Every structure is written in structure tokens, then in C-alpha cells.
């Protein structure tokens, strides 16, 4: 029997495709404050009451909820990149969900994401994987 010495990884990852925006580091708070100010204020108050870091609470909320209807927050899981957008497909239970969209449907989604995220430029089609 052979044994391996040194670093051995058994990490997993999942893939995704979104129509959205790559966020700058630390901009989740600013974005949520802009697109959903009442939810932002609610989370800030909750953080104060529970003696919790605001940024941590924002990330916890964003992982489990749409920031506004139809816009999801995604992270690569490594702390390198955060995204917001419409999820076209993502891997769940080792299977990548499939989705077929026409060019017009993609453009319509891009305009909707741009409006909901209150951004000036159209979003991009972003593919990637994230650590689990």
C-alpha cells in the first residue's frame, strides 16, 4: 500500500452561471444600503442588539436570501470574489442545473438585473466555481 506524505486536499466546489456584477471587496453593505435600505437598517439594528459584527450579519443574510426579489448574492467561498445577480444555473447535489434562454430573454434579464441592482452599466455573464 502506498501512502502520500504532504498536503492532501479533499475539498469540494460547485459551479455557477449568473448574469450580474462582481462586487468590490467590502461593498455588500453599500449595495444593500442602496437597493434595500429598510433591510439594511433592520440588520444594523439586529447586529447592535446581538453584539454581532454588521458585516458578518450582512453576509449571513445575503447567503440565505435574495437581496431584492430575483437578485442573489454569491461568493466564491474563498474570500476572493463576491457577486450579485440572477442565477442562470448552479450545481446542486453534484448536478449542474440546466437552463435554456434566448438572446432576448438574456437581454431582458440583463436589463432587470441592472434596474434592481441600480447600476449604470449592463451586467455580465459570469461563470465560476466556489468552495463549499
N, C-alpha and C positions, 0 to 999 in steps of 0.2 A: 504494500500500500504506500502510495506517495502522499506526503503531506506538504502543504505550502507554507513557507515561512514568510513573514512580512505582512503587508497590508492586503486584506481581503475585504471586498465590499459585497454586501447583499442588499443594496439599496434598490428601490423601485421608482419608476417615474410614470407619468401619464401624459398623453399628448392632447393638444387642443388646437382649434382654429377659431379665431374670433375676428369680428370686424370692430375695430376700436382704436384705442390710443395707448401708447406706452407712457406711463406716468413717471415723472421725475421723482427721485428719492424724496420721501417726506411730503409729497404733495397730496396724499389721500385726504388729509384734514382740510386743506384748501379746497379740494374738489368737492367733498361732501358739503362743506360750508356753502359753496356756490350753488350746487344743484339740489340740495335738500337741507336747507338751513334749519328747519324745525327738528329734523332727526339729529343733526349735528349738535344743536343746543341740548337736546334731550340726553345725548350720550355724554356731553361735557358735564352736565349736572349729575348724571349717574356716576361718572368717574370721581367727582368730588365727594359724593356721599359714601362711596365704597372705598375711598382711598386707593384708587386704581389709576394707572397712567392713562391719560387720554388717548395717546397714540395706540397703546395696546388694545384698549376698548374699541377704538375705531376699526382696527384690523380684525378683531374678533367679530364685530358686527358685519363688516364687509365680506368676510369669508362665508357667512351663513345667509346673507340677504342681498337682494338687489339693492343697489344704491338708490335708484329710482326704477320704476317698473320697466323691466326689459334690459337693464344695464347691470351686468355683473362685474364684480371685482375679481381679478385673478392674479396670482403671483406665481413665479417660477418655483417657489419653495426653497430656493437657495438664498433669498435675500438680494438677488441681483436686479430683478425686473418685476414691476407691477404693471398691470394692465386694467383697463376698464372697457367694456364693450358688450356686443351681442355675441353670444356663443353660437357659432355655426355648428360645431361638433366637438365632442370631447370624449376621452377614453373613460369608460366606467366598467368596472369588473373585467378588465383586460380586453375590452372590445371598444373600438372606436365607433361611436355613433355615426350614422351616415346622414347626409342632407344634400339635396339637390336644389339649387337655386338658379333661376335665370339671371341674366345680366341686369334686367330691370329690377328684379327682386333684390339683388345685391345693392344696386344703386339706391333703391328706396330705403333699405336698411341703413345704408351709409348716411343718408340724409336724416333719418330718425335718430340714429346714434349721435350725430353731430348736434342735433337740436337738443336732445336730452342731456348730453354732456356739456352743452353750452360752449362749444369750441368753435373757433373761426375756420379751421381747415377741415376738409373731409377726413374721416378715419381711414385707417389702412387695414388690409387683410393681414392678420398676424398669425403665424403658426409657431408652435413651440412645444416644449415639454416642461414638466415641473416635477420636482421631487415630492415624493409622498412620505 
